[in-house]
Amino acid sequence: MITKVFTVKPFTTVRELLQLLSSNRIGGVPVVDDKGQLLGMISDGDVLRYLAPKPLGIAGLVYIIEDGEIEDVIKEKLDTPVKEIMNKRNILYVSPEEEFDKTIRLLSRQHYKKLPVVNGAGRVIGVISRGDIINNISTKIIST
């Protein structure tokens, strides 16, 4: 589990989020309130889906993009608060005491790259990633 957790608030802009993700080489973060309680998750995939040009016209075959226009649209979208695009439904998380096999099932079945770790008070205290699981398996099972 990663205990140095980067988080954002609901009114953090997409621009600020991208700077955080890029500078720390991470793919997503929990969105928390002022008390550190989990409100949602936001990932690089959520941002890409939001920034991607939307098809218009018959059967989605027409994209209205002219030279320079895509950059202008993206620049405008960068000021959007993350609460507008974050995943806030059916947020999955694990507790610090969660069984290893349940965590593996959640990550694999849901195709998530990471899950927030939330304590009994509802505060985010860590993040567990696919890499953490692989390292755990490698260290504890393969090495024995």
LUMKOL-255107 format. One record per residue (C-alpha): x, y, z; residue number from 0. Coordinates in pm, 1 decimal, decimal comma, always signed. Example, Ala and Ser with C-alpha at 12.3 -4.5 7.8 and 13.67 -1.06 7.14 Angstrom:
% residues 2
       east      north         up   num
    +1230,0     -450,0     +780,0     0
    +1367,0     -106,0     +714,0     1
***
This chain:
% residues 144
       east      north         up   num
       +0,0       +0,0       +0,0     0
     +117,3     +347,5      -83,2     1
      +80,4     +565,5     +226,2     2
     +206,7     +889,9      +74,6     3
     -126,7     +957,4      -92,0     4
     -178,9    +1242,1     -331,8     5
     -538,2    +1365,8     -325,5     6
     -736,6    +1647,8     -479,5     7
    -1043,0    +1841,8     -370,6     8
    -1363,6    +1860,4     -577,8     9
    -1284,9    +2213,2     -699,9    10
     -930,8    +2129,9     -812,5    11
     -915,4    +2210,6    -1183,3    12
     -828,5    +1957,3    -1451,6    13
     -518,4    +2170,2    -1519,5    14
     -402,6    +2137,3    -1157,2    15
     -481,8    +1766,1    -1160,4    16
     -274,9    +1710,3    -1475,0    17
      +18,6    +1893,2    -1318,3    18
       -7,5    +1670,6    -1009,7    19
      -33,1    +1349,8    -1212,2    20
     +252,0    +1446,2    -1443,1    21
     +493,5    +1574,0    -1178,4    22
     +442,7    +1265,8     -959,9    23
     +417,8    +1011,0    -1243,9    24
      +86,9     +873,6    -1121,8    25
     -230,1     +779,5    -1306,4    26
     -502,9     +884,5    -1067,5    27
     -592,7    +1009,5     -723,1    28
     -875,4    +1002,1     -471,2    29
    -1098,0    +1309,4     -450,3    30
    -1153,0    +1401,5      -85,5    31
    -1335,2    +1662,6     +120,0    32
    -1170,0    +1892,0     +376,0    33
    -1173,7    +1610,6     +634,5    34
     -997,8    +1368,3     +399,7    35
    -1309,3    +1160,3     +340,1    36
    -1344,2     +987,4       +4,7    37
    -1580,2    +1155,2     -244,3    38
    -1464,5     +988,9     -564,3    39
    -1173,9     +891,0     -784,1    40
    -1023,6    +1068,8    -1083,7    41
     -782,0     +907,8    -1329,3    42
     -583,7     +999,6    -1635,2    43
     -837,1     +794,8    -1833,5    44
    -1123,4    +1009,9    -1702,7    45
     -935,3    +1320,8    -1817,0    46
     -860,2    +1178,4    -2162,9    47
    -1223,7    +1081,3    -2214,4    48
    -1329,7    +1432,2    -2111,0    49
    -1076,1    +1610,9    -2333,6    50
    -1128,4    +1393,6    -2642,4    51
    -1315,1    +1557,4    -2930,6    52
    -1678,1    +1454,7    -2945,5    53
    -1818,2    +1329,7    -3277,0    54
    -2102,6    +1529,6    -3427,0    55
    -2330,6    +1464,9    -3720,0    56
    -2476,4    +1154,0    -3874,1    57
    -2359,3     +835,3    -3701,5    58
    -2072,8    +1024,7    -3541,5    59
    -1877,3    +1044,9    -3863,8    60
    -1824,0    +1419,8    -3855,0    61
    -1587,3    +1591,3    -3614,9    62
    -1593,3    +1968,3    -3604,3    63
    -1227,9    +2048,7    -3558,5    64
    -1035,2    +2308,8    -3748,5    65
     -670,9    +2407,2    -3721,9    66
     -601,4    +2531,0    -3372,3    67
     -957,8    +2473,4    -3252,2    68
     -881,9    +2152,7    -3060,0    69
     -616,0    +2331,7    -2855,7    70
     -863,6    +2608,3    -2771,3    71
    -1126,8    +2356,0    -2662,4    72
     -875,6    +2169,0    -2446,4    73
     -748,8    +2492,1    -2288,0    74
    -1105,3    +2585,8    -2197,8    75
    -1177,1    +2240,6    -2055,0    76
     -865,9    +2255,8    -1835,5    77
    -1046,3    +2498,0    -1603,4    78
    -1320,7    +2245,1    -1526,3    79
    -1335,7    +2130,0    -1162,7    80
    -1262,0    +1759,6    -1121,0    81
    -1597,9    +1709,4     -947,4    82
    -1755,5    +1743,9    -1292,8    83
    -1571,9    +1444,9    -1438,8    84
    -1466,5    +1226,9    -1142,7    85
    -1607,3     +882,2    -1083,0    86
    -1847,4     +925,9     -793,1    87
    -2076,3     +625,5     -836,2    88
    -2010,2     +288,1     -680,9    89
    -1673,3     +396,4     -549,6    90
    -1484,2      +86,3     -449,7    91
    -1230,8      +95,8     -170,3    92
    -1069,5     -137,7      +77,1    93
    -1002,5     -110,8     +448,4    94
     -651,8     -148,1     +592,9    95
     -755,8     -490,5     +726,4    96
     -899,3     -613,2     +395,7    97
     -827,7     -969,4     +293,4    98
     -564,1    -1002,9      +22,5    99
     -784,7    -1220,2     -199,3   100
    -1074,0     -971,5     -190,2   101
     -839,9     -691,6     -295,2   102
     -708,3     -898,4     -586,6   103
    -1064,3     -977,1     -696,0   104
    -1170,9     -611,4     -682,8   105
     -873,0     -492,6     -886,0   106
     -904,2     -766,4    -1145,5   107
    -1281,1     -785,2    -1182,1   108
    -1333,4     -410,2    -1203,7   109
    -1024,5     -347,0    -1420,9   110
     -911,2      -73,1    -1181,6   111
     -547,9      +18,7    -1158,2   112
     -573,0     +130,2     -796,5   113
     -809,1     +138,4     -502,0   114
     -820,3     +384,9     -215,1   115
     -765,4     +246,4     +134,2   116
    -1016,1     +400,7     +374,6   117
    -1007,3     +372,9     +753,2   118
    -1306,8     +329,3     +984,4   119
    -1359,4     +706,6    +1002,4   120
    -1397,4     +722,5     +622,6   121
    -1062,4     +892,9     +563,2   122
     -828,7     +797,5     +281,0   123
     -507,3     +666,1     +436,5   124
     -351,3     +496,5     +137,4   125
     -383,9     +361,9     -212,6   126
     -323,8       +5,4     -323,5   127
     -228,2      -53,0     -683,8   128
     -188,2     -346,8     -916,7   129
     +186,2     -302,9     -879,0   130
     +157,3     -336,1     -500,1   131
      -26,6     -667,2     -544,0   132
     +228,6     -796,6     -796,3   133
     +517,4     -696,5     -566,5   134
     +346,9     -866,1     -272,9   135
     +298,7    -1186,3     -470,6   136
     +655,9    -1173,3     -597,7   137
     +804,8    -1110,2     -254,8   138
     +592,5    -1338,8      -39,5   139
     +487,8    -1622,4     -266,6   140
     +741,2    -1659,2     -547,0   141
    +1044,9    -1597,5     -324,5   142
     +950,5    -1866,0      -72,4   143
***
